[in-house]
Every structure is written in C-alpha cells, then in structure tokens.
C-alpha cells in the first residue's frame, strides 16, 4: 500500500480526526472500531487495510505528534551555539506553535476527565528531550533529574494555563512568556 496515495492520506486523516472527536467523550479503551469507522465515514474493511485496532490509530497519531514535539523543542538549538538562557530568542521557540497545530489533541490531554496516562506520556517525552539537550549544553553541580523535572513541569504548567484560557494568546505571546520566565529564573539571586 502506497502511504503517499491521496486516498490513503485522506482515510488516515479522517480516522485521526474521528478518533480525536471520540476521545473528547470517552477513553481510548471504550472506542470501538465500528464507532470509529462510523465517525470517519469509512468501512470496517478499509479500516483493517490500514490498522489492526483503534489503539494502532492512536499510536500512529501520538507518534506523529511526539516527532513534531521533538522537532519543535529542538528548534532553538538549531540556531547555533546559544548561551542559554541569556541569548534565548523567543522567535526560535516552537513548542507553542506545535501545541496550536495539535490543539485538538492537547484539549483532550489537558481535560480534567481524560486519563492521566496522556498527560504523563507528554511529560515523559519533554523530560527525555530536556535530558538529552542538558547533557550537551549545560554542566550541573547537582542531580540533573531534579532540574529536568522542575523545568518540564513548568512548561506543562504554562501549557495547562494556556489551555484553561482557551488558547486565547498567540504562540508568539506564549514564547515571550516562557522566555521571560527562563531568563528571570536564571538571573534570580
């Protein structure tokens, strides 16, 4: 099967959108193939040409999202050797643009009725990204796991606040907020 075939792309997009819609009302485990196919307006036969179960659709969507998150997180580091945080340029921060791009998914992740496993999957990914970049760019005299946890939860806190405000601020405004707090934290006495 050609993954670049427009029919395949449209089918997968319809399934991903349908899954996100259904996840707003119930947990992944409660979504049947039949319900997903009905929502996506495709047949079960078409579904099984591409996936073995509903979990595989979720895994594919989450995998795509996490790859985009990683690319977004790494963007400031692609602009040369930075004296982070002093020279952090808010225009290079892409995390909030990523969240806006995948807003429907993040509305599910941050919904108080959603399973915490979605939240913790995201938190763990951010912690891994921070751990990888910390090793390359920062020398610490203390246990880095504590700093990573502190910073990852700070980013998650900003994301939750943005969600609670209905994503009303622009990604650029959120970039400015994050940059301000990073710089403030690193220059505090």
Phi and psi in degrees as GROMACS dihedral restraints (atoms count N, CA, C in turn):
[ dihedral_restraints ]
;  ai    aj    ak    al  type     phi  dphi    fc
    3     4     5     6     1   -83.8    20    10
    4     5     6     7     1   112.7    20    10
    6     7     8     9     1   -68.5    20    10
    7     8     9    10     1   -14.9    20    10
    9    10    11    12     1   -93.3    20    10
   10    11    12    13     1    -3.3    20    10
   12    13    14    15     1   -64.3    20    10
   13    14    15    16     1   129.9    20    10
   15    16    17    18     1   -58.3    20    10
   16    17    18    19     1   -33.0    20    10
   18    19    20    21     1   -66.3    20    10
   19    20    21    22     1   -40.3    20    10
   21    22    23    24     1   -65.5    20    10
   22    23    24    25     1   -45.4    20    10
   24    25    26    27     1   -60.3    20    10
   25    26    27    28     1   -45.3    20    10
   27    28    29    30     1   -64.6    20    10
   28    29    30    31     1   -41.7    20    10
   30    31    32    33     1   -62.4    20    10
   31    32    33    34     1   -47.5    20    10
   33    34    35    36     1   -65.6    20    10
   34    35    36    37     1   -40.1    20    10
   36    37    38    39     1   -62.1    20    10
   37    38    39    40     1   -43.2    20    10
   39    40    41    42     1   -62.7    20    10
   40    41    42    43     1   -40.6    20    10
   42    43    44    45     1   -67.1    20    10
   43    44    45    46     1   -40.9    20    10
   45    46    47    48     1   -64.0    20    10
   46    47    48    49     1   -44.9    20    10
   48    49    50    51     1   -64.0    20    10
   49    50    51    52     1   -42.3    20    10
   51    52    53    54     1   -63.3    20    10
   52    53    54    55     1   -42.0    20    10
   54    55    56    57     1   -61.7    20    10
   55    56    57    58     1   -45.6    20    10
   57    58    59    60     1   -61.3    20    10
   58    59    60    61     1   -39.8    20    10
   60    61    62    63     1   -62.9    20    10
   61    62    63    64     1   -44.6    20    10
   63    64    65    66     1   -69.7    20    10
   64    65    66    67     1   -33.4    20    10
   66    67    68    69     1   -66.0    20    10
   67    68    69    70     1   -20.3    20    10
   69    70    71    72     1   -68.4    20    10
   70    71    72    73     1   -24.8    20    10
   72    73    74    75     1  -103.7    20    10
   73    74    75    76     1   -26.7    20    10
   75    76    77    78     1  -153.2    20    10
   76    77    78    79     1   160.7    20    10
   78    79    80    81     1   -70.5    20    10
   79    80    81    82     1   160.3    20    10
   81    82    83    84     1   -52.0    20    10
   82    83    84    85     1   -43.5    20    10
   84    85    86    87     1   -62.9    20    10
   85    86    87    88     1   -21.3    20    10
   87    88    89    90     1   -94.3    20    10
   88    89    90    91     1     0.6    20    10
   90    91    92    93     1   -95.3    20    10
   91    92    93    94     1   122.9    20    10
   93    94    95    96     1   -91.7    20    10
   94    95    96    97     1   160.3    20    10
   96    97    98    99     1   -60.3    20    10
   97    98    99   100     1   -41.4    20    10
   99   100   101   102     1   -60.0    20    10
  100   101   102   103     1   -46.3    20    10
  102   103   104   105     1   -64.1    20    10
  103   104   105   106     1   -41.1    20    10
  105   106   107   108     1   -64.5    20    10
  106   107   108   109     1   -44.2    20    10
  108   109   110   111     1   -63.6    20    10
  109   110   111   112     1   -41.5    20    10
  111   112   113   114     1   -62.5    20    10
  112   113   114   115     1   -44.8    20    10
  114   115   116   117     1   -65.4    20    10
  115   116   117   118     1   -36.8    20    10
  117   118   119   120     1   -85.8    20    10
  118   119   120   121     1    -6.1    20    10
  120   121   122   123     1    53.3    20    10
  121   122   123   124     1    52.5    20    10
  123   124   125   126     1  -131.2    20    10
  124   125   126   127     1   165.8    20    10
  126   127   128   129     1   -86.2    20    10
  127   128   129   130     1   159.6    20    10
  129   130   131   132     1   -61.6    20    10
  130   131   132   133     1   -37.0    20    10
  132   133   134   135     1   -59.4    20    10
  133   134   135   136     1   -43.0    20    10
  135   136   137   138     1   -64.5    20    10
  136   137   138   139     1   -41.6    20    10
  138   139   140   141     1   -56.1    20    10
  139   140   141   142     1   -50.4    20    10
  141   142   143   144     1   -71.7    20    10
  142   143   144   145     1   -12.3    20    10
  144   145   146   147     1   -68.1    20    10
  145   146   147   148     1   -26.4    20    10
  147   148   149   150     1  -110.8    20    10
  148   149   150   151     1   -31.2    20    10
  150   151   152   153     1  -138.5    20    10
  151   152   153   154     1   155.4    20    10
  153   154   155   156     1   -91.3    20    10
  154   155   156   157     1   -27.0    20    10
  156   157   158   159     1  -162.9    20    10
  157   158   159   160     1   176.6    20    10
  159   160   161   162     1   -63.2    20    10
  160   161   162   163     1   -36.2    20    10
  162   163   164   165     1   -58.7    20    10
  163   164   165   166     1   -33.6    20    10
  165   166   167   168     1   -67.7    20    10
  166   167   168   169     1   -34.2    20    10
  168   169   170   171     1   -66.0    20    10
  169   170   171   172     1   -45.9    20    10
  171   172   173   174     1   -60.7    20    10
  172   173   174   175     1   -46.5    20    10
  174   175   176   177     1   -60.0    20    10
  175   176   177   178     1   -40.9    20    10
  177   178   179   180     1   -64.5    20    10
  178   179   180   181     1   -44.9    20    10
  180   181   182   183     1   -64.1    20    10
  181   182   183   184     1   -46.0    20    10
  183   184   185   186     1   -63.5    20    10
  184   185   186   187     1   -40.6    20    10
  186   187   188   189     1   -60.3    20    10
  187   188   189   190     1   -44.1    20    10
  189   190   191   192     1   -63.3    20    10
  190   191   192   193     1   -44.1    20    10
  192   193   194   195     1   -62.1    20    10
  193   194   195   196     1   -44.8    20    10
  195   196   197   198     1   -69.0    20    10
  196   197   198   199     1   -33.2    20    10
  198   199   200   201     1   -65.0    20    10
  199   200   201   202     1   -41.9    20    10
  201   202   203   204     1   -66.5    20    10
  202   203   204   205     1   -38.5    20    10
  204   205   206   207     1   -60.5    20    10
  205   206   207   208     1   -44.7    20    10
  207   208   209   210     1   -61.6    20    10
  208   209   210   211     1   -46.4    20    10
  210   211   212   213     1   -59.3    20    10
  211   212   213   214     1   -42.2    20    10
  213   214   215   216     1   -65.9    20    10
  214   215   216   217     1   -42.8    20    10
  216   217   218   219     1   -63.5    20    10
  217   218   219   220     1   -39.0    20    10
  219   220   221   222     1   -78.3    20    10
  220   221   222   223     1   -11.3    20    10
  222   223   224   225     1   -53.0    20    10
  223   224   225   226     1   -47.5    20    10
  225   226   227   228     1   -60.0    20    10
  226   227   228   229     1   -29.1    20    10
  228   229   230   231     1   -77.7    20    10
  229   230   231   232     1   -15.0    20    10
  231   232   233   234     1   -81.3    20    10
  232   233   234   235     1    -7.5    20    10
  234   235   236   237     1   -98.4    20    10
  235   236   237   238     1    39.0    20    10
  237   238   239   240     1    90.1    20    10
  238   239   240   241     1  -178.5    20    10
  240   241   242   243     1   -75.7    20    10
  241   242   243   244     1   115.0    20    10
  243   244   245   246     1  -101.2    20    10
  244   245   246   247     1   144.6    20    10
  246   247   248   249     1   -89.0    20    10
  247   248   249   250     1    77.5    20    10
  249   250   251   252     1   -73.7    20    10
  250   251   252   253     1   137.9    20    10
  252   253   254   255     1   -94.9    20    10
  253   254   255   256     1    -5.7    20    10
  255   256   257   258     1   -55.5    20    10
  256   257   258   259     1   -40.0    20    10
  258   259   260   261     1  -101.5    20    10
  259   260   261   262     1    16.3    20    10
  261   262   263   264     1   -64.7    20    10
  262   263   264   265     1   121.1    20    10
  264   265   266   267     1   -96.7    20    10
  265   266   267   268     1   119.8    20    10
  267   268   269   270     1   -57.2    20    10
  268   269   270   271     1   -26.8    20    10
  270   271   272   273     1   -72.1    20    10
  271   272   273   274     1   -13.8    20    10
  273   274   275   276     1   -90.9    20    10
  274   275   276   277     1   -10.7    20    10
  276   277   278   279     1   -76.3    20    10
  277   278   279   280     1   127.5    20    10
  279   280   281   282     1  -118.9    20    10
  280   281   282   283     1    -2.4    20    10
  282   283   284   285     1   -59.4    20    10
  283   284   285   286     1   -42.8    20    10
  285   286   287   288     1   -71.7    20    10
  286   287   288   289     1   -30.6    20    10
  288   289   290   291     1   -66.1    20    10
  289   290   291   292     1   -40.0    20    10
  291   292   293   294     1   -59.6    20    10
  292   293   294   295     1   -48.0    20    10
  294   295   296   297     1   -62.1    20    10
  295   296   297   298     1   -40.9    20    10
  297   298   299   300     1   -63.6    20    10
  298   299   300   301     1   -40.3    20    10
  300   301   302   303     1   -61.5    20    10
  301   302   303   304     1   -39.4    20    10
  303   304   305   306     1  -107.3    20    10
  304   305   306   307     1    32.7    20    10
  306   307   308   309     1   -53.5    20    10
  307   308   309   310     1   -41.5    20    10
  309   310   311   312     1   -59.0    20    10
  310   311   312   313     1   -39.3    20    10
  312   313   314   315     1   -69.2    20    10
  313   314   315   316     1   -44.4    20    10
  315   316   317   318     1   -67.3    20    10
  316   317   318   319     1   -28.4    20    10
  318   319   320   321     1   -63.1    20    10
  319   320   321   322     1   -32.8    20    10
  321   322   323   324     1   -74.4    20    10
  322   323   324   325     1   -46.6    20    10
  324   325   326   327     1   -57.4    20    10
  325   326   327   328     1   -43.1    20    10
  327   328   329   330     1   -91.3    20    10
  328   329   330   331     1    -2.5    20    10
  330   331   332   333     1   -66.7    20    10
  331   332   333   334     1   133.2    20    10
  333   334   335   336     1   -63.0    20    10
  334   335   336   337     1   -20.1    20    10
  336   337   338   339     1   -91.1    20    10
  337   338   339   340     1    -5.5    20    10
  339   340   341   342     1   -79.0    20    10
  340   341   342   343     1   153.5    20    10
  342   343   344   345     1   -61.2    20    10
  343   344   345   346     1   139.9    20    10
  345   346   347   348     1   -65.2    20    10
  346   347   348   349     1   -17.1    20    10
  348   349   350   351     1   -61.4    20    10
  349   350   351   352     1   -32.6    20    10
  351   352   353   354     1   -64.0    20    10
  352   353   354   355     1   -46.9    20    10
  354   355   356   357     1   -60.5    20    10
  355   356   357   358     1   -47.4    20    10
  357   358   359   360     1   -69.3    20    10
  358   359   360   361     1   -29.9    20    10
  360   361   362   363     1   -61.7    20    10
  361   362   363   364     1   -44.0    20    10
  363   364   365   366     1   -66.8    20    10
  364   365   366   367     1   -45.9    20    10
  366   367   368   369     1   -59.3    20    10
  367   368   369   370     1   -44.6    20    10
  369   370   371   372     1   -63.5    20    10
  370   371   372   373     1   -38.0    20    10
  372   373   374   375     1   -64.0    20    10
  373   374   375   376     1   -44.3    20    10
  375   376   377   378     1   -62.9    20    10
  376   377   378   379     1   -41.3    20    10
  378   379   380   381     1   -63.6    20    10
  379   380   381   382     1   -40.2    20    10
  381   382   383   384     1   -64.4    20    10
  382   383   384   385     1   -42.5    20    10
  384   385   386   387     1   -61.8    20    10
  385   386   387   388     1   -43.8    20    10
  387   388   389   390     1   -64.3    20    10
  388   389   390   391     1   -41.3    20    10
  390   391   392   393     1   -61.1    20    10
  391   392   393   394     1   -44.6    20    10
  393   394   395   396     1   -63.2    20    10
  394   395   396   397     1   -43.7    20    10
  396   397   398   399     1   -77.0    20    10
  397   398   399   400     1   -31.4    20    10
  399   400   401   402     1   -61.0    20    10
  400   401   402   403     1   -42.1    20    10
  402   403   404   405     1   -59.2    20    10
  403   404   405   406     1   -33.3    20    10
  405   406   407   408     1   -86.9    20    10
  406   407   408   409     1   -28.8    20    10
  408   409   410   411     1  -118.0    20    10
  409   410   411   412     1   -11.7    20    10
  411   412   413   414     1  -138.2    20    10
  412   413   414   415     1   138.7    20    10
  414   415   416   417     1  -109.4    20    10
  415   416   417   418     1   123.4    20    10
  417   418   419   420     1  -112.2    20    10
  418   419   420   421     1   148.4    20    10
  420   421   422   423     1   -93.3    20    10
  421   422   423   424     1    -5.7    20    10
  423   424   425   426     1  -122.0    20    10
  424   425   426   427     1   176.9    20    10
  426   427   428   429     1   -62.5    20    10
  427   428   429   430     1   116.9    20    10
  429   430   431   432     1   -68.1    20    10
  430   431   432   433     1   -21.7    20    10
  432   433   434   435     1   -63.8    20    10
  433   434   435   436     1   -32.4    20    10
  435   436   437   438     1   -69.7    20    10
  436   437   438   439     1   -43.9    20    10
  438   439   440   441     1   -65.3    20    10
  439   440   441   442     1   -41.2    20    10
  441   442   443   444     1   -61.3    20    10
  442   443   444   445     1   -44.9    20    10
  444   445   446   447     1   -62.2    20    10
  445   446   447   448     1   -44.1    20    10
  447   448   449   450     1   -59.9    20    10
  448   449   450   451     1   -49.1    20    10
  450   451   452   453     1   -70.2    20    10
  451   452   453   454     1   -41.3    20    10
  453   454   455   456     1   -63.2    20    10
  454   455   456   457     1   -41.7    20    10
  456   457   458   459     1   -69.6    20    10
  457   458   459   460     1   -29.0    20    10
  459   460   461   462     1   -66.3    20    10
  460   461   462   463     1   -43.9    20    10
  462   463   464   465     1   -63.7    20    10
  463   464   465   466     1   -43.8    20    10
  465   466   467   468     1   -61.8    20    10
  466   467   468   469     1   -37.4    20    10
  468   469   470   471     1   -61.8    20    10
  469   470   471   472     1   -42.9    20    10
  471   472   473   474     1   -63.8    20    10
  472   473   474   475     1   -40.9    20    10
  474   475   476   477     1   -64.1    20    10
  475   476   477   478     1   -41.4    20    10
  477   478   479   480     1   -64.9    20    10
  478   479   480   481     1   -43.0    20    10
  480   481   482   483     1   -61.6    20    10
  481   482   483   484     1   -41.8    20    10
  483   484   485   486     1   -61.6    20    10
  484   485   486   487     1   -43.2    20    10
  486   487   488   489     1   -60.1    20    10
  487   488   489   490     1   -47.0    20    10
  489   490   491   492     1   -62.8    20    10
  490   491   492   493     1   -25.4    20    10
  492   493   494   495     1   -88.3    20    10
  493   494   495   496     1     7.7    20    10
  495   496   497   498     1    72.7    20    10
  496   497   498   499     1    26.3    20    10
  498   499   500   501     1    54.5    20    10
  499   500   501   502     1    35.0    20    10
  501   502   503   504     1   -68.3    20    10
  502   503   504   505     1   -34.8    20    10
  504   505   506   507     1   -76.6    20    10
  505   506   507   508     1   154.7    20    10
  507   508   509   510     1   -76.6    20    10
  508   509   510   511     1   157.8    20    10
  510   511   512   513     1   -56.4    20    10
  511   512   513   514     1   -35.6    20    10
  513   514   515   516     1   -64.7    20    10
  514   515   516   517     1   -39.7    20    10
  516   517   518   519     1   -64.9    20    10
  517   518   519   520     1   -38.4    20    10
  519   520   521   522     1   -67.9    20    10
  520   521   522   523     1   -36.2    20    10
  522   523   524   525     1   -58.9    20    10
  523   524   525   526     1   -44.9    20    10
  525   526   527   528     1   -61.9    20    10
  526   527   528   529     1   -42.3    20    10
  528   529   530   531     1   -59.8    20    10
  529   530   531   532     1   -50.7    20    10
  531   532   533   534     1   -60.5    20    10
  532   533   534   535     1   -45.4    20    10
  534   535   536   537     1   -60.2    20    10
  535   536   537   538     1   -43.7    20    10
  537   538   539   540     1   -58.6    20    10
  538   539   540   541     1   -47.5    20    10
  540   541   542   543     1   -69.1    20    10
  541   542   543   544     1   -36.3    20    10
  543   544   545   546     1   -64.0    20    10
  544   545   546   547     1   -45.9    20    10
  546   547   548   549     1   -67.3    20    10
  547   548   549   550     1   -41.0    20    10
  549   550   551   552     1   -61.3    20    10
  550   551   552   553     1   -45.3    20    10
  552   553   554   555     1   -62.2    20    10
  553   554   555   556     1   -37.4    20    10
  555   556   557   558     1   -84.9    20    10
  556   557   558   559     1    -8.0    20    10
  558   559   560   561     1  -115.9    20    10
  559   560   561   562     1     6.9    20    10
  561   562   563   564     1   -71.1    20    10
  562   563   564   565     1   146.2    20    10
